Amino acid sequence: MHHTIRWRIAIPYVILVMITMAALSIYLSGFIKRTYEENLTAGLLRDASLIASEIAGPLQDTPDPLVINPLAERYGQLLTARVTIIRKDGVVLGDSTADETTMDNHLTRPEVIQALNSGQGVNTRYSATLKTKMLYAALPIQVDDQTIGIARLAIPLTQIDANLAQLRQSMLL
């Protein structure tokens, strides 16, 4: 009888602790994911700003893929991110990971629309080109207060998802 009372008290407490840990795990993983994505977005926007200012001159002087694409590839290697340079009408002039001549017009991309309308664009979506979920950030490229193009950067979100899965597993253990 003595063991029965102990178990009757212990089992609800163990269940309560398990439910609390599960709820905490769900909350913390969501919080960490949001915070990490916000930090990544801020970094992408900062890098896009640098690229927009660096590429404004070459884009204004020679808006030719033969000139712009090597710059996109170079910036992509330096930043370990996908860099896309888009003309104001949506034509891709350079991309660090894909052949710009085969790419669709990017004027309908959500982050490009936002960048043209509000000065910056951010979006998370699946990339058909790279076949993975990506975080995109875009800024207008301006010369004399005139938008002549868009600098867009993107990074895959696969590492965030892998890190969060590992965190959840650690918390459950």
C-alpha positions in Angstrom: 0.0 0.0 0.0 2.9 2.3 0.7 4.2 2.0 -2.9 0.8 2.5 -4.3 0.4 6.0 -2.8 3.9 6.9 -3.9 3.1 5.9 -7.5 -0.2 7.7 -7.4 1.6 10.9 -6.5 4.7 10.4 -8.7 3.0 9.5 -12.0 1.0 12.7 -12.3 4.1 14.8 -11.5 6.1 12.9 -14.1 3.4 13.4 -16.7 3.2 17.1 -15.8 6.9 17.5 -16.2 6.9 15.8 -19.6 4.0 18.0 -20.8 5.8 21.1 -19.6 9.1 20.1 -21.3 7.2 19.3 -24.6 5.5 22.8 -24.5 8.8 24.5 -23.6 10.5 22.7 -26.4 7.9 23.8 -29.0 8.0 27.4 -27.8 11.8 27.6 -27.6 12.3 26.1 -31.0 9.9 28.5 -32.6 11.5 31.4 -30.8 15.0 30.4 -31.7 14.0 29.9 -35.4 12.4 33.3 -35.6 15.4 35.0 -33.9 17.8 33.2 -36.2 15.9 34.1 -39.3 15.7 37.7 -38.2 19.4 37.8 -37.8 20.0 36.1 -41.1 17.6 38.6 -42.8 19.4 41.6 -41.3 22.7 40.2 -42.5 21.4 39.5 -46.0 20.0 43.1 -46.2 23.3 44.5 -45.0 25.2 42.5 -47.7 22.6 43.4 -50.4 23.1 47.1 -49.5 26.9 46.7 -50.1 26.4 44.8 -53.3 23.8 47.4 -54.5 26.2 50.2 -54.0 29.2 48.4 -55.5 27.3 47.3 -58.6 25.4 50.5 -59.3 28.2 51.9 -61.4 28.9 48.9 -63.6 25.1 48.3 -64.0 24.6 51.9 -65.1 27.6 51.9 -67.5 27.2 48.5 -69.0 23.9 46.6 -68.2 25.2 43.6 -70.0 25.2 40.0 -68.5 28.8 39.5 -69.8 29.8 42.3 -67.3 27.3 41.8 -64.5 27.3 38.0 -64.2 31.0 37.6 -63.3 30.4 40.2 -60.5 27.4 38.3 -59.2 29.5 35.1 -59.2 32.3 36.8 -57.4 30.1 38.3 -54.7 28.3 35.0 -54.3 31.6 33.3 -53.6 32.7 36.0 -51.1 29.4 35.9 -49.2 28.6 32.2 -49.6 25.2 33.2 -50.7 23.2 33.2 -53.9 23.5 36.6 -55.5 21.2 37.7 -58.3 21.4 41.0 -60.1 18.1 42.0 -61.8 17.4 44.8 -64.2 14.5 47.1 -63.2 12.2 45.4 -65.8 12.9 41.9 -64.1 15.5 40.6 -66.6 18.2 38.7 -64.7 21.6 40.1 -65.6 23.7 37.9 -63.3 23.3 35.0 -60.9 26.0 33.3 -58.8 24.5 29.8 -59.0 22.4 29.5 -62.2 22.6 30.5 -65.8 21.0 33.9 -66.0 20.1 33.4 -69.7 17.7 30.6 -68.9 16.0 32.3 -65.9 12.5 33.6 -65.9 11.7 37.3 -65.6 11.9 38.1 -61.8 9.6 41.0 -61.7 6.8 38.9 -60.2 9.0 37.5 -57.3 7.5 38.7 -54.0 10.8 40.1 -52.6 11.5 42.0 -55.9 8.0 43.5 -55.8 8.5 44.5 -52.2 11.9 46.0 -52.9 10.6 48.1 -55.8 7.5 49.3 -53.8 8.9 49.8 -50.3 12.7 49.9 -50.6 13.4 46.4 -49.4 12.0 42.9 -49.8 12.2 39.8 -47.8 10.6 36.4 -48.5 11.0 32.8 -47.5 10.0 30.2 -50.2 10.9 27.2 -52.1 13.4 27.8 -54.9 12.6 25.9 -58.1 16.1 26.6 -59.4 17.9 25.2 -56.4 15.2 22.8 -55.2 15.3 23.9 -51.6 13.7 26.4 -49.2 15.5 29.7 -49.3 15.5 33.0 -47.5 15.5 35.9 -49.9 16.4 39.6 -49.4 16.3 42.2 -52.1 17.2 45.9 -52.3 16.9 48.4 -55.2 20.1 49.5 -56.9 19.8 53.2 -57.3 21.8 55.9 -59.2 20.8 59.5 -58.6 17.6 58.4 -56.8 16.5 56.4 -59.8 16.1 52.6 -59.5 18.1 50.8 -62.2 17.9 47.3 -60.8 17.6 45.0 -57.8 20.3 43.2 -55.8 18.9 40.0 -54.4 20.6 37.6 -52.0 19.5 34.2 -50.8 20.6 31.5 -48.5 19.2 28.0 -48.0 17.3 27.4 -44.7 18.2 23.7 -44.6 20.8 24.3 -41.9 18.3 26.1 -39.6 15.9 23.2 -39.9 18.7 20.7 -39.1 19.9 22.8 -36.1 16.3 23.0 -34.7 15.8 19.3 -35.1 19.0 18.6 -33.2 17.8 21.1 -30.4 14.4 19.4 -30.1 16.0 16.0 -29.9 18.4 17.2 -27.2 15.5 18.7 -25.2 13.5 15.5 -25.4 16.4 13.4 -24.2 
